[in-house]
Amino acid sequence: MQQYLSSIAPELVWAILGLVFVFCEFFIPGLVIAFFGVGALITALTTLLHITPNLSLQLLVFMISSLALLGLLRKYVKRTFLGSGKGVDDLPNFNIEIGKIVPVVEFIQPGEVGGKVRYQGAPWSARAEEPISPGESVKIVGCDNLTLIVEKIHE
């Protein structure tokens, strides 16, 4: 087995690794892994041209090229592929019914996420400015990603 592995050309290994990384970008979004794939392809090219004959130089070229491409091009490429329209922060928050009264199902501690309320039949993480015990009712006043911001109902 070791004899077979040592007979594989290193530039082929880098090229395959690069293609695998680029292919993985389709399944793991974020536009990060693709830059490591391009870095591996650059390393395959430098190895093929005998610029990086040993593994330490190959790893150095891989790291430098991947991180440089990631740092320099990610914003540009992301804007090109995703457009410059609305960002995730500009989208409405899941059509949350602001003002809706919901029950607290887990204690809500001020300033911490961890408490829960029941909203539309499912438990949701909740955050509040004051402690709220299970069984009390709260009003939804906002949303921060998947966390509801609630206020205690004062009679």
Secondary structure as UniProt FT lines:
FT   HELIX           2..6
FT   HELIX           10..24
FT   TURN            25..27
FT   HELIX           33..48
FT   TURN            49..50
FT   HELIX           55..82
FT   HELIX           88..90
FT   TURN            94..95
FT   TURN            98..99
FT   STRAND          101..106
FT   TURN            110..111
FT   STRAND          115..119
FT   TURN            120..121
FT   STRAND          122..127
FT   TURN            134..135
FT   STRAND          137..144
FT   TURN            145..146
FT   STRAND          147..152
//
